[in-house]
Amino acid sequence: MTELTEITIVKETLEELYLEKKNSAIQIAKKFGVGRTAIYNKLLKNNIKIRSKSEAVKLYWDNLEDHSVRSFKHTPEQIEKMCKYQNKPESIKRKKRQANHLNSIEMISKRVKIIKEKFNDPIYREYRSNIIKKSYTQERKDRISKKLKGKPKTEDHKRKISIGHKGLEHTKETKKKMSEFHLRPETIIKYRLLMEKKWEDPEYRKQNTGLNHSCWINGDSFKPYTYFFNTALKKKILKRDNFRCHFPNCQRKEDLCVHHIDFNKKNCTPINLLTLCRKHNIKINYNRKYWKLYFKKLNFQRLGIKNSLEPFLEVYCY
Ligand SMILES: [Zn+2]
């Protein structure tokens, strides 16, 4: 066969058929009564570039005269058969199993890990960002935002987002944007109303008070103060601290109260006491470890006491 083709097909005819008329290799092979591979070999020998698969597919759809293939529709009998198959309990179970497997935390975190590793490469990051910049024009963004506005996210969607965002840090610009958004009066009012609605529900109140509260430490706040923590001592401490709040970047002179740095109500030595405004005294109850160390250091620096004296100063007043 190969010998025959070498004789019959000349380079010029090949170029005419393949490049100008844009016939496929199979069509040419049919004309000459040979196999497809023989034509490919001939093309390679004559230094003619073979089309890629995507190019070939595009050509096929462009040259298609009979459009019945494009608007292909299943017959009603076929549709009935397919529906029967899809509604089988076995196939439904299989679909559910597949979905559960794909949406499990392990699988999502695996996928996220692969993507994060890819994005650590600066070349890949640039490549992806260029694609996104090209494809997401302003018009398209507006269209998407219009469609998604006011649509609540499902619980599953939220869970996936939270897994994807784990371990990532916001840039300074986004932090600034977020803080600006959260300090708008509209958002403040909106979230306050939402919280009020939530607190009206008795079950929500049960879940977020008392033993179930995230800051519950053996009912510490209900324990009484000692006899030594009286108004005279408080006045002394306020005078020492120039009647102002000592939280970083806060200098309020109203609504002041005296704070136990140690979070121990029985430890009333003056080094363990500091004046704070009411707002910051509440804020400190979150992330207690950090604030304990921070104010300890601050008081030692302010009052000019060396760290070596620390163990002797932790005297408990009962
Ligand atoms: Zn303050």
Boltz pocket constraint, residues with backbone or C-beta under 6 A from the ligand:
constraints:
  - pocket:
      binder: B
      contacts: [[A, 245], [A, 246], [A, 247], [A, 250], [A, 251], [A, 252], [A, 276], [A, 277], [A, 278], [A, 279], [A, 280]]
      max_distance: 6.0
